[in-house]
């Protein structure tokens, strides 16, 4: 890992964390973003309890991917660090992870409900519902709780990296959303979209009984932005 690569990742992760409050996804210090350098075997993550308005690049904590050991940084890493690490180990495509407690996505998580696909805005990013995990067991909560939170996400997606690419976010039951992407910046973008489609879904369901839109319409919106035939934004 060169100093240049680490500095670039540090700046990206800082900017991604600062985007959380700007996007209205956080209250107080709720939320965190990380970014991984797989070649170096480390990831950078927000420290625990530091207000966003005080966060600096040097505050970010460097964690070893293989065992979760802190290898650089004066502060404690986020309490969600082990969840991030679990996701990185399970899904090679992931370059960044975001966790928030954004209001509407959390509402679905607390109701233990998937965010349904009700329109093309959702289908532009998520190829299917944003799924909600089952509850953690007493045993999963008693020991290695944060890592087990990652495990139930991995299990929900069957450990399938392709599925993680197509559905770049999950709701942890009674907790909130974890989203990811090819970079820290992209993982925050997916968190913003997750919150937006959750908000839209709640409003839609309040207005009328809902049914899934035609599959061909949803597929068209997803494939025009993703995959070999993508052309949207090009």
C-alpha positions in Angstrom: 0.0 0.0 0.0 1.6 3.3 -1.1 1.1 6.5 0.8 -0.5 8.0 -2.2 -3.1 5.2 -2.4 -3.8 5.4 1.4 -4.2 9.2 1.3 -6.6 9.0 -1.6 -8.7 6.4 0.1 -8.6 8.4 3.4 -9.9 11.4 1.6 -12.6 9.5 -0.2 -13.8 7.8 3.1 -13.8 11.2 4.8 -15.9 12.8 2.1 -18.3 9.8 2.1 -18.8 10.1 5.8 -19.4 13.9 5.6 -22.1 13.2 2.9 -24.2 11.3 5.4 -25.4 14.4 7.4 -25.6 16.5 4.3 -28.0 14.0 2.8 -30.1 14.0 6.0 -29.3 10.4 6.7 -28.0 10.9 10.2 -29.0 12.2 13.6 -26.1 13.1 16.0 -23.3 10.5 15.2 -25.6 7.8 13.9 -24.0 6.2 10.8 -20.6 5.4 9.4 -18.8 4.7 6.1 -15.8 2.6 5.3 -13.6 2.0 2.3 -11.3 -1.0 1.6 -7.9 -1.4 0.0 -7.9 -5.1 -0.8 -4.3 -5.2 -2.1 -3.1 -3.9 1.3 -5.6 -6.0 3.2 -7.0 -3.0 5.2 -10.1 -0.8 5.4 -10.6 2.7 6.7 -13.7 3.5 8.8 -15.2 6.4 10.8 -14.2 6.4 14.5 -16.8 5.8 17.2 -18.7 8.8 18.6 -17.0 11.6 16.7 -19.5 14.3 15.5 -19.5 14.7 11.7 -18.8 18.4 12.0 -15.5 17.6 13.9 -14.4 14.7 11.7 -11.0 14.9 10.0 -9.2 12.6 7.7 -6.6 11.8 10.4 -9.4 10.6 12.7 -10.2 7.7 10.4 -9.1 4.3 11.7 -7.3 1.7 9.7 -8.4 -1.9 10.3 -6.8 -5.1 9.1 -9.3 -7.0 7.0 -8.1 -10.5 8.0 -8.6 -10.2 11.8 -10.1 -6.8 12.6 -7.0 -5.5 14.3 -6.5 -1.7 14.4 -3.2 -1.0 12.6 -3.4 2.8 12.5 -5.4 5.5 14.3 -5.7 7.0 17.8 -9.4 6.6 18.2 -11.7 3.6 18.5 -13.2 2.4 15.2 -17.0 2.4 14.8 -18.9 -0.2 16.8 -20.1 -1.5 13.5 -16.6 -2.2 12.2 -17.0 -6.0 12.4 -20.2 -5.9 10.3 -18.3 -4.0 7.6 -15.4 -6.5 7.8 -17.8 -9.4 7.4 -19.3 -7.9 4.3 -15.9 -7.2 2.8 -14.8 -10.8 3.4 -18.0 -12.3 1.9 -18.4 -10.1 -1.2 -15.2 -9.4 -3.3 -17.0 -6.8 -5.4 -17.6 -4.4 -2.4 -15.3 -1.4 -2.2 -17.2 0.6 0.4 -19.9 0.1 3.0 -22.4 2.6 4.5 -24.6 2.2 7.6 -27.2 4.7 8.6 -30.3 5.1 10.7 -32.2 7.0 8.1 -35.9 7.4 9.1 -37.9 5.7 6.4 -35.5 2.8 5.8 -35.4 2.2 9.5 -39.2 2.2 9.6 -39.2 -0.7 7.2 -36.5 -2.4 9.3 -38.5 -2.0 12.5 -41.6 -3.4 10.8 -39.4 -6.3 9.6 -40.5 -5.6 6.0 -38.7 -5.6 2.7 -38.9 -2.3 0.8 -41.0 -3.4 -2.1 -40.4 -2.5 -5.8 -43.2 -0.1 -6.6 -41.7 1.8 -9.5 -38.9 2.6 -11.8 -37.0 4.8 -9.4 -36.4 1.7 -7.2 -35.6 -0.5 -10.2 -33.0 1.9 -11.5 -30.7 0.7 -8.6 -32.1 -2.3 -6.9 -32.9 -5.4 -9.0 -35.7 -6.5 -6.6 -36.9 -5.5 -3.1 -34.5 -4.3 -0.5 -34.7 -7.3 1.7 -35.0 -7.4 5.5 -33.1 -10.0 7.5 -34.6 -12.2 10.1 -34.1 -11.4 13.8 -30.8 -12.3 15.3 -31.0 -15.1 17.8 -30.1 -14.7 21.5 -26.8 -16.6 20.8 -25.9 -14.2 17.9 -26.6 -11.2 20.2 -24.7 -12.6 23.1 -21.3 -13.1 21.3 -19.8 -11.4 18.3 -23.0 -9.4 17.8 -21.6 -7.0 15.2 -19.9 -9.7 13.1 -23.1 -11.8 13.3 -25.0 -8.8 12.0 -22.8 -9.1 8.9 -23.4 -12.8 8.8 -27.2 -12.6 8.6 -26.8 -10.1 5.7 -24.5 -12.5 4.0 -26.8 -15.4 4.6 -29.8 -13.4 3.4 -28.0 -13.0 0.0 -26.8 -16.6 0.1 -23.2 -15.4 0.0 -23.7 -14.6 -3.6 -21.5 -11.7 -4.8 -23.5 -11.3 -8.0 -26.7 -10.8 -5.9 -24.9 -8.3 -3.7 -24.1 -6.3 -6.9 -27.7 -6.4 -8.0 -29.2 -5.6 -4.6 -26.6 -3.3 -3.0 -28.3 -3.0 0.4 -30.1 -4.8 3.1 -32.2 -3.9 6.1 -31.2 -5.5 9.3 -34.4 -6.3 11.3 -35.1 -3.8 14.0 -31.9 -1.9 13.2 -31.5 -0.2 9.9 -29.9 -0.3 6.4 -26.5 -1.3 5.4 -25.6 -0.4 1.8 -22.5 -1.0 -0.3 -20.9 -0.4 -3.6 -17.7 -0.4 -5.7 -16.4 2.5 -3.6 -17.1 4.4 -0.4 -18.8 7.1 -2.4 -21.0 4.7 -4.3 -22.1 3.0 -1.0 -23.3 6.4 0.3 -25.1 7.0 -3.0 -26.9 3.7 -2.5 -27.8 4.7 1.1 -29.4 7.9 -0.2 -31.3 5.9 -2.8 -32.4 3.3 -0.3 -33.8 6.1 2.0 -35.5 7.8 -1.0 -37.3 4.7 -2.2 -38.3 3.7 1.3 -39.9 7.2 1.7 -41.7 6.8 -1.7 -42.9 3.4 -0.8 -44.5 4.5 2.5 -46.3 7.3 0.7 -47.5 5.1 -2.1 -48.8 2.4 0.3 -50.6 5.1 2.3 -52.5 6.2 -0.9 -53.6 2.9 -2.3 -53.2 -0.9 -2.3 -50.2 -1.7 -4.3 -49.2 -4.4 -6.8 -45.8 -4.9 -8.4 -45.3 -3.0 -11.6 -44.8 -5.1 -14.8 -41.6 -7.1 -14.6 -40.6 -6.1 -18.1 -40.7 -2.4 -17.1 -38.6 -3.0 -14.0 -36.1 -5.1 -15.9 -35.8 -2.4 -18.6 -34.9 0.2 -16.0 -32.4 -1.9 -14.3 -30.6 -3.2 -17.4 -30.4 0.2 -19.0 -28.1 1.3 -16.1 -26.4 -2.0 -15.3 -24.7 -4.8 -17.2 -23.2 -5.2 -20.7 -26.1 -3.4 -22.5 -26.2 -0.4 -20.1 -26.5 2.9 -21.8 -28.2 5.3 -19.3 -25.8 8.1 -18.4 -23.2 7.0 -21.0 
